[in-house]
C-alpha cells in the first residue's frame, strides 16, 4: 500500500502538461511547417461554432491533439489546426476537404485519418504511419503471423530483392498505409508455401481463405493501386477505430448490414464463424458487405448502440440499419437455443438484399420494441438458461 | 461531405453532458446507496491535494467516473467518491484500503478495480461484471472459442447440471470475476474432448497447452478458491488495462522481467512464440514470471516506456526492470538478423534469476544509452534491412 508510488513507476499515463504544441496554420506559416517536420498532421475543423456544446467539443478535440503532440514529442511530427472558414485559402491549397478529418502530410503524400478522435487511436495510428509501409516475411514463423491476420486486407508480393518491381509495389503500398497492409518476401520457400510466382502479387480479402492473384506479373504501381481500389470493400469487414467513419460512410444505398459479435465470447465466436462461412460463400456478390462490430473494441458506444438500435448487445446480433433514420431491423434469434445456421443466415441476407426485409416494415419495428423490454431480464439470465420462455411466445412471422 | 451529419449517425461517441451523477459518499448516505443500486462503484481517493497538478488529476479522475456513469446510466449502477481523510470512517466500514482504487459492491462481495482509469477500460470492465460469472460451453464451436483464449487464466468444470457441485464452482467464480474466467459444461462430448471427469475442474495457466487438474472431485468453494490463489501468478502473463497496476505491484523482489512484443507484427509474433516456448519449459519454476506487454494495447505509454526504459519499441525487447529505480537492462538483440532461440533466451533468463544479469551493472547501463541514440536511425531502416551495420560494431559483452 505505502509502496504505491514506487511500484507504479513504469506505468504513468500522460496527462496534458498545458504546453501548447499545436500550431494555428495559416497562409503565412504553412510552407514552413511542411518543411520543418518529417510529418505534419492538420486537423481541418469547422469555424468556431456559436453553440456552446459544439464549442466545448471543438475544445476537447484540440486537447486530444495537444496530448497526442505531447506523447509523440520526440518523433518529429508537427500538429496544426486549419479553420475551414478563416483559413479557406490554405485549406484549398492543401486539398483539405472534409471537416473533422485529420490530414497527415508525409513526404509527397497525404493520408486522411477519419477514425475515432481519441489520443489512444491517434497515437497508435501515427506510430503505424512511421513504420515501413512494406513488411518483409522471411521465415515460417513470420509467415504464420501473416496468415493469422485474417481481419485485414493484405497484399503480399514475391520479388528477387529490392529491384524495380519491388519498388513499384512499395510505392503502391505508401498510398494505402496504414489502412491496408503490404508484405513482401524475397524468400523462395515462403513464396512456395504461398504459391507465389516471381513478381506476382496476391490480394487477401479479410476472412477469405484463398487470395485473389493480381492479373499480370511485373506490375506497375498504378496497376496495383487500381486493383486495390476495386477490391477494397470486403464482403465482411470489421469496424476499426482508425477508419470507422470512412467505413460507415461507405454504405450500400443508405443501409448497412451490421453484425455485432464479441470474438472473446464463446457465443460471439460461434456466430462470427457462421458469418465468415456466409461471407466466403458470397464473396463474389458485389452488393454484399457486412460490417462486423466487436463491442469490446468500442466500450463507450455499446450502450449508445443498445439505445439507438434497440438491441441487446450481451449476445450476438445481425440487422439492417438505415443510416438516414437510424431505423433498423434485427434478425430474431431469441426463439432458438441455437444460433442460426449459415443457410438460415444466407436466406435472411437474401431477403435483405431483395428488399423483403427492410427498415420500413412496421411489424418488424414493433418486434424489436418488444425485444427491448426483455433485455434486462435476458441479461440476468444469460443465453444458456432454459428459462427464457417468458418472451419466446410473441409471434414475429408478420 | 454534406452528408457528414447524416452518415455519422450511429457512431456518436459520448462526451460528458455536465449532469452530476457521481455521489459524494459519507456516513449518512452510504447504506442507502448500497441498497439503492444493483452495483455500487466507489472511488477511494486521496484528500483534496494542495498541489495544482494533482488537483487537476483528481478532477480528471472524477470526470472519467462521471462519463462512465453517464454511459452506463440505464444499467442500475451507482457511482460515488470516498475521501480517504474526510470519509475515513466510512472507508474503514466498507474496507476500502488502497487510494486510487475503485471498489465495486455487488451482492455480498467487493471487487477491486486497479487498472487503467479511463472511461473505455472502466465501462468494459463494469459490463463484464454484469455478465454471468460462469459461461457454459455446449458445442464444438464454443469449445474452440474456449481453447483459443490462451492469454487468460481459465477454469473449466464438468457437472451434471446446476447441482450443488456446480453451485460451489459458481460461488468460487464470483470471487474472481471478471479477472479470471470460469467455464462449465454439462455436455458429455465437450467433457470428453477436454478429458474432464464428472465434477472435475481444470485450471489453464495462460499460454500452457496442458491444464492442471484440481486435486479431488466434488470440490468445495474454498478448495477452488485456494487453488486459484496459489496458481494465479503465471509464468508468462500479459499486461491488461483492467488490472495493470495489480500485476505491476506483484513483482519478484522488486524486479520485473518485461517483454515487449506486438502480436500483430511478424517479428513480435515470432518473438512471442519463442517466449511461450520458454514459459512452457519453465512453468514449474515459481521464481519466474514474465510480464508480456503488447505496445498496441497501450499507445499512450509507448513513447513513455521508450524514454523511461531507454529502449526501442518498434521491435521486440526483453529486459529486467528494477521498480525502485526504473533502472533496467535489455537483452541485446541488435547484433543478429535473427531473434534469439528459445535456448538462448533461457540462458539469459537463468542469468537474470541468478543475479548475473542485473540492473546495477554499470556497463550494461552504458550500453542502452548507446542504444538509445540509434533508435531513430533504426526506426527508419526497419528490422529487415541489411544496412544497420552502422551501430552493430559497439561491443556489449562488458
Interface residues (C-beta under 8 A of the other chain):
Chain A: X1 X3 X4 X6 X7 X8 X9 X10 X11 X12 X13 X14 X15 X56 X57 X60 X67 X71 X72 X73 X74 X75 X97 X98 X99 X100 X116 X117 X118 X119 X120 X121 X123 X124 X127 X130 X131 X132 X135 X136 X137 X138 X139 X141 X142 X144 X145 X146 X148 X149 X183 X244 X245 X248 X249 X251 X256 X264 X265 X266 X267 X268 X269 X270 X273 X296 X299 X300 X301 X302 X303 X304 X305 X306 X307 X308 X309 X314 X321 X323 X324 X326 X379 X382 X384
Chain B: X1 X3 X4 X6 X7 X8 X9 X10 X11 X12 X13 X14 X15 X56 X57 X60 X67 X71 X72 X73 X74 X75 X97 X98 X99 X100 X116 X117 X118 X119 X120 X121 X123 X124 X127 X130 X131 X132 X135 X136 X137 X138 X139 X141 X142 X144 X145 X146 X148 X149 X183 X244 X245 X248 X249 X251 X256 X264 X265 X266 X267 X268 X269 X270 X273 X296 X299 X300 X301 X302 X303 X304 X305 X306 X307 X308 X309 X314 X321 X323 X324 X326 X379 X382 X384
